[in-house]
């Protein structure tokens, strides 16, 4: 099978530190283009990784018929719309979490994927974590043997410390302003409360994604739905903790 022709949208932290180097290491993947609205940064990343094509934005990249699939990492308020545009253009999409900032937006992405008969995948890497896979294996065995009775609840923890510790992948920088989308507020919110609402939203984003608390909690929050999809929870409690 020929390698998948891949495009990448966004040249920020996750792109440079995680995704682009990994995609380049996969023989089944051929990174043929990147898109970045910050022209200087885009050029630097293209030069460093020797990516054949550089586009000024995702809409320009979406017109490239050579590209079969696109990976996206961008501002939370933007990446859902970027992904929807790419899906509608007939590209399969792999995107960073979160896939959307509202239920309405999430549904629109699913509709776009179905309408264009394309695939959408959100980067919940913990689905493939060795600890989670071990739990799945053990739970399946215990359900088959019945030695623990009916298993009603399963939870596992993977404490890994600072997730960027020893992440020494080179990273290009720029003084160009990073793109960001408008922060959506509930329609019912009084105008004089918008400022405090956005302030609290920023604080929450930091607590969940950037603070030391997130080392423990962020994937617990995400993980509950993951584990619901992995396990059919029916009576007993099986605990598993993995430290690494």
N, C-alpha and C positions, 0 to 999 in steps of 0.2 A: 504494500500500500504506500502511495506517495505521501510525503509529509504534509500536514495541514498547513495551508498558507495563512499565517496569522498576522493581524494588525494589533497595535496596542495604542490605547488612548490614555494620555496622561503621562507625565515624566517626573512625578513627584517622588516622595519617600518610598512608598510601597512599590512603585514601578522600578525604581533604581536599586533599592535594597533587597527586594524579594523577587518580584515577578519576572522582570526582563532577564536577569541572570539565569533564573531557573528555566524559563522557556527556551533560552539559547542552549541549555544543556540537554534538552530533550531531542533525540534524533527524529522522533515522529512529528516534530514541530519546526516550521520554517518561518521565523519572524521576518517579514518582508517590508513592514511599514510601521511607523509610529505617527501619532498626531499629538501636537502640543501647541496651545495658543500662545505660549511664551516662546517667541521665535528664537531667542538666544539659547534658552535652556534646551529646546528641541534640537537645535543644531549640535550642541555639546553632547547630548545623549546619543544622537545619531552617529556622530564621529567616534565616540568611545566604543559603541557596540557594533559599529559598521553596519547599521541597518540600511538597506538599499534606498528606501523612500521615506520622506518626511512630509507630512501634511500639516496645514495650518490649523485644522480643526477636524472634529470627528465626521462632520458632514462631507467634507472633501474626501476623507478616507473611505467613507461609505460608498462612494462612487467607483472605487477601484474594484473591478470585476475579478481581479486575481485573488483578492482576499476572501477567504471562506469563513473565517471566524475572527472575532475581535475580543480582546481582554480590556477591561475598563477599571481604572482606579482614579477617582476624582472626588471633589467636594461632595459631601453627603447630599446637599440640595441639588446637585447637578447630575450626578452619575445615573440616577434613575431615568432622567430625560434623555441622556446620551445613549443609554442602553436601549431605550424604546426606539429611538431614531435608527439605531443600527439593526435592531430586530426587524423593523419595518422595511429596511433596505435589503433584507434577505440574508443578513449575517447571523451566524450563531454567536452567542455572547457568553463570556465568562466574566463576572464582575465581582468587585469587592463588596462586602457587606457594609451597610445595609442596602438591600436592593431598592428601597424606596423610603420616603419620609412621610408617607400617608398610605392608608388602605386604598384610597382611590388610585394613587399612582402605582401601587403594587399590582392592582387589578389590570391597569392599562398595559403594564409590561407583559403580563400573562396573555392578554388579548392580542397584543402585537406579535408575540411569539407564535400563538396558535394561528393567527391570520396569515402569517408569512411562512408557516410550517418550518420554523427555525427552533433552535434549542437555546434555553436560558439556564445558566448555572451560576449560583451564588457561592462565593468562596468560603463555605463552612468547612474548613480543613479538619476540624475536630471529628467530623464523621469518619475520617480515615486515620485518626490517631491510634497508635498501637494499643494504648490503654483502653480506649473505647472498644476496639475490636476484640481485645481479650475479655472484657466484660460481656460483650455479646456472645462470645464463644462459651464462656462459663455459664451464663444464664440459660443458653440453649441446652447445655448439658444437664443443668439442674432441673430444668423443666421436663426433660426427657426421662430422667431417673426418678423425679418426684421426691427426692430425699429431703428437700426443703419445704415440701408442700406447695401450695399455690403462691407464686411470687407476685406480690401486689405493687412493689416499688423498688426501683433500682437507681442508685446514684453513685457516681465515682468522681474522684477529684484528681487533677493532674497539676500539682504545684510545680511550676517551672521557674520561679523567680522572675527577673527582668527579661522580658521576651526579646529584647534587642541586645542582650549581653553578648559580647564577642561577635556582633554582626558588623564585620569590618569591610563589607562590600563598598567599593569606591562610590562616591556620589557627587554628581555635578551640581553646582549651585548657580543662582542668579539673583539679581536685584529686582527683577521683574515682579510685578504684583501677581500673586496667585489668584486664579479665577475662583469666584464663589457665587453661589446662587442666592436668591432672596430667601430669607427665613420665613417660612409659612407660619401664620398664626391662626388660631381658630376664629371663625367668622363672628362668633358671639362674644369675643373678648373685647371689653371696653378699651377705647383708644388710649386712655391714661394708664392702662395696665400692660401695654405692649412692651415697653422698655424693660420692666421688671420680669416679664415673661421670658423675653429673649435672654436676659441676663441669667436667669435660672436654667434655661435650656443649655447655655454655654457651660455653666457649672456642672450640669448633669453629664454633658458630653465628656468633660474632663474626668469626672469621677468614674465613669463607665469605661472610657477608652484610654485615659492617659495616666491615671493615678496608680499608686501601689495597690489600692483596693481592687483595681481591675485585674490584677494578677490572679486574684481569687474569684472575683464575682462575674467578670464579663462573660466568660464562657459557661458559667453556671446559668446565667440568664439565657444565653443562646442555647445552651445545652439541653434545657428541659424539653424543648420542642424536638431537638435532634433525638433525644433518647425516647421520646414518645413514638417517633417514627421508627426507631430501631426495635423497640420492645413492645410486645403485646402484654400489657400489665394485668395480670389476673390474680392473689393471696400471698407470707414470708418476706423477709427483707435481706437482700444480699448486698454487702458493702465491699467496695474495692477502692484502694487508694494507691496512686502511683506517684512516686517522688523521683524526679530526674532533673 
